[in-house]
Amino acid sequence: MATGRGVSMRELLDRGERSFSFEFFPPRDEAGEEQLWSAIRALEPYRPTFVSVTYGAGGTTRDKTVGITGRIATDTPLTPVAHLTCVGHTRAELERILDTYAEAGIEHVMLLRGDPSDGPRAEWTPTEGGLTYAVELVELARSRGDFRIGVAAFPEGHPSAASRDADADVLVAKAEAGAEFAVTQMFFRASDYFELVERVRARGADLPILPGIMPILNLNAIRRQGELIGTDVPADLVERISAHDGDPAAMRAEGIAIAAELCEELLAGGAPGLHFYTLNRSKATLEIFAALNMTV
């Protein structure tokens, strides 16, 4: 259900409503832009709680993120969430970007430390005059205006975290700094998600944590991405997908089925909703919705 302007994600989830949301990224060219807006139009009838737009490393897509998010805010009934990272920015630059978001009517932001330009596993080096941790960006946003703040969560722990417990400490600190909801990195075991929630609750934080869903449509691509971000693709799922090797349609169907099963287990276990990484396409998400018997 869409939040409407001025309603926070936290308020919606506190009412007991489930959140269904979609993530997009700024396209590189005109064809990509057409594909993006086609996906937005196809998913809009499902009245998502929000749609988020990612932010390129070092701000390479900053202007497009601002433009697309602003257009969603003005030209659609959807609630947009603009991403922002610490990568490549001074504190003053981050303040200006937050002000630009506010001027564009963007109330919701997803605040991340961001990955080094060499990838998530590369050593993190702060920009001179910039910020080192996502919690600092949360604190900065809280000081710049009345933003509704989301942050990232990692069911299997951030690649640079000393442990899953230490990673949970970081997430709780972001909540204490002003974050009102979190969205997880992709994962494939519901148990990893529920264990993360338990760790956070054990620390006294009731931060709503939305599970991030990405179906396995290309096993090799998912494996490569998983290695970068510290997400494991379980052997039993690899076996299920690989059983259809040589039949792309069957492999895709199995990937959709696996994603739908994960969604069902998460919702049955009390997850407050689902966040879909769309890769700017609507087809896979709509197929998962169909498998879950979710209709417009």
C-alpha positions in Angstrom: 0.0 0.0 0.0 1.4 3.4 -0.9 2.3 5.6 2.0 1.2 8.9 0.6 3.3 12.1 1.2 4.2 12.8 4.7 3.6 9.3 6.1 6.7 7.6 7.3 7.6 4.0 6.6 7.8 3.5 10.3 4.3 4.8 10.8 2.9 2.5 8.1 4.7 -0.6 9.5 3.6 0.3 13.0 0.0 0.1 11.8 0.7 -3.5 10.9 0.6 -3.0 7.1 3.0 -4.9 5.0 5.4 -3.0 2.8 6.1 -4.0 -0.8 8.7 -1.9 -2.5 10.9 -1.8 -5.6 14.4 -0.6 -6.3 15.7 0.9 -9.6 18.9 2.4 -10.8 19.6 5.4 -13.0 19.9 4.3 -16.6 23.0 5.0 -18.7 21.2 5.9 -21.9 17.9 6.8 -23.6 17.0 3.1 -24.2 17.7 2.4 -20.5 15.5 5.3 -19.5 12.6 3.9 -21.5 13.0 0.5 -19.9 13.1 2.1 -16.5 9.8 4.0 -16.9 8.2 1.0 -18.6 9.1 -1.0 -15.4 7.8 1.8 -13.1 4.5 1.9 -15.1 4.1 -1.9 -15.0 4.7 -2.0 -11.2 2.8 1.2 -10.2 -0.7 -0.6 -10.1 0.6 -2.7 -7.3 0.7 0.5 -5.2 4.2 -0.1 -3.7 4.9 1.5 -0.3 7.9 3.2 -1.9 10.3 3.0 -4.9 14.0 3.7 -4.4 16.6 4.9 -6.8 20.2 4.0 -6.3 23.2 6.3 -6.3 26.4 5.5 -8.3 29.8 5.1 -6.7 31.5 8.5 -6.3 28.3 10.2 -7.3 28.7 9.2 -11.0 24.9 9.1 -11.4 24.0 11.7 -8.8 22.2 14.1 -11.2 20.2 11.2 -12.7 19.3 9.9 -9.2 18.0 13.4 -8.3 16.2 13.8 -11.6 14.5 10.4 -11.6 13.5 10.6 -8.0 12.2 14.1 -8.4 10.1 13.0 -11.4 8.7 10.1 -9.5 7.7 12.5 -6.8 6.0 15.0 -9.2 4.7 12.8 -12.0 3.5 9.7 -10.2 1.5 8.9 -7.0 4.5 6.8 -5.8 6.6 7.6 -2.8 10.3 7.9 -3.9 13.3 7.1 -1.8 16.6 8.7 -3.0 19.8 6.9 -2.2 22.9 8.8 -1.0 26.4 7.4 -0.2 29.5 8.9 1.5 31.7 7.8 -1.5 33.7 10.6 -3.1 31.9 13.5 -1.2 33.0 16.0 1.4 30.6 16.8 4.2 29.7 20.1 2.5 28.9 18.3 -0.7 26.6 15.9 1.1 24.9 18.8 2.8 24.2 20.4 -0.6 22.9 17.1 -2.0 20.5 16.6 0.9 19.3 20.2 0.4 18.7 19.5 -3.3 16.7 16.4 -2.3 14.6 18.5 0.1 14.1 21.2 -2.6 12.9 18.5 -5.0 10.2 17.4 -2.5 12.0 14.2 -1.7 11.3 13.3 2.0 12.6 9.8 2.1 16.3 8.9 1.8 18.3 5.7 1.9 21.6 6.5 3.5 24.6 4.2 2.9 28.3 4.4 3.4 28.7 3.0 -0.1 31.3 0.8 -1.7 34.8 1.8 -2.7 35.2 2.3 -6.4 37.2 -1.0 -6.5 34.3 -3.0 -5.1 32.7 -3.9 -1.7 35.7 -5.9 -0.6 38.3 -3.2 -1.3 39.7 -1.2 1.6 37.6 1.7 2.6 39.3 5.1 2.4 37.3 8.1 3.4 37.2 11.2 1.2 39.2 14.0 2.7 36.7 16.2 4.5 34.1 13.5 4.1 32.4 10.9 6.3 33.6 7.5 7.3 30.5 5.7 8.5 26.9 5.5 7.4 25.8 6.5 10.9 27.5 9.8 10.4 25.5 10.3 7.3 22.3 9.5 9.2 23.2 12.1 11.8 24.0 14.7 9.1 20.6 14.1 7.4 18.8 14.5 10.7 20.5 17.8 11.2 19.5 19.1 7.7 15.8 18.6 7.6 12.8 16.4 8.3 14.0 13.4 6.3 12.6 9.9 6.7 15.7 7.7 6.8 16.3 4.2 5.6 19.6 2.3 6.0 21.1 -0.9 4.8 21.2 -4.2 6.7 23.2 -7.3 6.0 21.8 -10.7 7.0 25.1 -12.4 6.5 27.1 -9.5 7.9 28.8 -6.7 5.9 32.0 -7.9 4.2 34.1 -5.6 6.4 32.4 -6.4 9.7 34.4 -8.3 12.3 31.4 -10.5 13.0 27.6 -10.7 12.6 27.2 -9.4 16.2 29.4 -6.4 15.4 27.4 -5.8 12.3 24.2 -5.8 14.3 25.8 -3.3 16.7 26.3 -1.0 13.7 22.7 -1.3 12.5 21.4 -0.5 16.0 23.7 2.6 16.1 22.1 3.7 12.9 18.6 3.3 14.4 19.6 5.3 17.5 21.0 8.0 15.2 17.6 8.4 13.5 17.1 5.7 10.9 13.4 4.5 11.0 13.7 1.4 8.8 16.2 -0.8 7.1 16.4 -2.8 3.9 18.6 -5.8 3.6 21.2 -6.8 1.0 20.0 -9.8 -1.1 20.2 -13.2 0.6 18.8 -16.7 -0.1 18.2 -18.2 3.4 15.3 -17.0 5.5 17.2 -18.1 8.6 19.9 -15.5 8.0 17.2 -12.8 7.9 15.4 -14.0 11.0 18.7 -14.4 12.9 19.6 -10.8 12.0 16.2 -9.6 13.3 16.8 -11.5 16.6 20.3 -10.0 17.0 18.8 -6.5 16.6 15.9 -7.1 18.9 18.2 -8.6 21.5 20.0 -5.2 21.6 16.7 -3.4 22.4 16.0 -2.0 18.9 12.6 -2.4 17.2 13.8 -1.1 13.8 11.7 -2.6 11.0 13.9 -4.6 8.7 12.6 -5.2 5.2 14.1 -8.2 3.4 15.7 -7.5 0.0 14.8 -10.0 -2.7 16.7 -10.7 -5.9 15.6 -13.8 -7.9 18.4 -16.1 -9.4 17.9 -15.6 -13.1 21.5 -16.0 -14.0 23.4 -18.3 -11.6 26.9 -17.2 -12.6 26.0 -13.5 -12.3 24.4 -14.0 -8.9 27.4 -16.0 -7.7 29.8 -13.2 -8.8 27.7 -10.6 -7.1 27.3 -12.7 -4.0 31.1 -13.2 -3.7 31.6 -9.4 -3.8 29.0 -8.5 -1.2 29.4 -11.6 1.0 26.2 -13.3 0.1 26.3 -17.1 -0.1 24.3 -19.0 -2.7 23.3 -22.2 -0.9 24.4 -25.5 -2.5 20.9 -26.9 -2.6 19.7 -23.9 -4.6 22.7 -24.2 -7.0 21.7 -27.8 -7.4 18.1 -27.0 -8.2 19.0 -24.3 -10.8 21.8 -26.4 -12.3 19.5 -29.3 -12.8 18.0 -27.3 -15.7 21.4 -26.4 -17.3 20.9 -26.0 -21.0 17.3 -24.9 -20.7 17.3 -21.1 -20.0 13.5 -20.9 -19.6 13.5 -23.8 -17.1 16.4 -22.3 -15.2 14.6 -18.9 -15.0 11.3 -20.6 -13.9 13.2 -22.4 -11.1 14.8 -19.1 -10.0 11.4 -17.5 -9.8 10.0 -20.4 -7.8 12.9 -20.3 -5.4 12.4 -16.5 -4.9 8.7 -17.0 -4.3 9.3 -19.8 -1.7 11.7 -17.4 0.1 9.1 -14.7 0.1 6.4 -17.0 1.4 8.7 -18.1 4.3 9.7 -14.6 5.2 6.1 -13.3 5.3 4.9 -16.4 7.2 7.7 -15.8 9.7 6.7 -12.2 10.4 8.8 -10.1 8.0 7.1 -6.6 7.6 7.2 -6.8 3.8 9.4 -7.4 0.8 11.8 -5.1 -1.2 12.5 -6.2 -4.7 15.7 -5.5 -6.6 14.2 -5.1 -10.1 17.3 -4.3 -12.2 15.0 -1.9 -14.0 12.8 -4.7 -15.3 9.3 -5.6 -14.1 8.9 -9.1 -15.5 10.6 -11.2 -12.7 8.9 -9.2 -9.9 5.5 -9.6 -11.6 6.2 -13.4 -11.9 7.0 -13.6 -8.2 3.8 -11.7 -7.4 1.9 -14.2 -9.6 3.5 -17.1 -7.7 2.4 -15.5 -4.4 -1.1 -14.9 -5.7 -0.7 -11.2 -5.3 -2.8 -9.2 -7.8 -3.5 -5.6 -8.6 
